Amino acid sequence: KKTKNVYLIGTGEICEIAILTSNLEDVKIDKIYDENFDKKHFYGISVENSFGSIVSRKKSFYILCESFDPNGSYKKLSFLKDNILTPEFMMINRK
């Protein structure tokens, strides 16, 4: 079984649901990235306040949880390509 690193993009309700689900499924979330969050932790998970430190890695994937401007966040992170998962209901424009 290959280990993957899981990162969340954005804090808020969608992020909370992802954290709760990860606890039920025994999945470790490595870090949360949110440029507008001013605290160092969100539900016990370390928060990075800059997208600048995000690096695309083969064994990592990112889940977009940003609900304020998901398309804007996706555009900033488009270099992640296939490594970023977006909930269908967000209707992200991938072009």
C-alpha positions in Angstrom: 0.0 0.0 0.0 1.5 3.3 -1.1 1.4 6.2 1.4 0.0 9.5 0.0 0.3 12.9 1.7 -3.1 14.6 2.0 -3.4 18.4 2.1 -6.5 20.6 2.4 -6.9 23.9 0.7 -9.1 26.3 2.7 -10.7 26.3 6.1 -14.4 26.3 6.8 -17.3 23.9 6.7 -16.0 21.8 3.8 -12.7 21.5 5.5 -14.4 20.4 8.8 -16.3 17.7 6.9 -13.0 16.5 5.3 -11.3 16.4 8.8 -14.2 14.4 10.3 -14.3 12.0 7.4 -10.5 11.5 7.6 -10.9 10.6 11.3 -13.5 8.0 10.4 -11.4 6.5 7.6 -8.1 6.7 9.4 -6.5 9.1 6.9 -3.9 11.5 8.1 -4.2 15.1 6.8 -0.7 16.5 6.7 -1.5 20.2 6.5 -4.1 22.8 5.6 -3.3 25.8 3.3 -5.3 28.9 3.7 -4.1 32.4 2.8 -6.9 34.1 4.8 -6.7 32.1 8.1 -4.8 33.8 10.8 -4.2 30.9 13.2 -1.6 28.3 13.2 -3.9 25.3 13.7 -7.4 24.3 12.6 -8.9 21.4 14.6 -5.4 20.3 15.5 -4.0 20.4 12.0 -1.1 22.8 11.1 -2.1 25.7 8.8 0.2 27.3 6.3 -0.8 30.8 5.4 0.9 30.9 2.0 0.2 28.9 -1.2 3.9 29.7 -2.1 5.2 26.7 -0.2 2.9 24.2 -2.0 4.9 21.8 -4.2 3.4 19.2 -6.6 4.6 15.7 -5.6 3.7 12.3 -7.1 2.6 10.9 -3.7 0.6 13.9 -2.6 -2.8 15.2 -3.3 -4.7 18.3 -2.4 -8.4 18.6 -1.7 -10.0 22.0 -2.5 -12.1 23.0 0.5 -12.2 26.8 -0.2 -15.9 27.9 -0.3 -15.4 31.7 -0.6 -13.6 31.8 -4.0 -12.9 28.2 -5.1 -12.3 29.1 -8.7 -9.7 31.8 -7.7 -7.9 29.3 -5.4 -8.0 26.7 -8.1 -6.4 29.1 -10.6 -3.6 29.9 -8.2 -3.0 26.1 -7.8 -3.6 25.0 -11.3 0.1 23.8 -11.5 -1.0 20.9 -9.3 -3.2 19.6 -12.2 -4.2 16.0 -11.5 -3.1 16.2 -7.9 -5.9 18.5 -6.8 -9.3 17.1 -6.1 -12.3 19.4 -6.3 -15.8 18.6 -5.2 -18.2 18.5 -8.1 -20.7 20.8 -6.5 -18.1 23.6 -6.6 -18.3 23.6 -10.4 -14.7 24.5 -10.8 -13.6 25.8 -14.2 -10.6 23.6 -15.1 -9.8 25.5 -18.3 
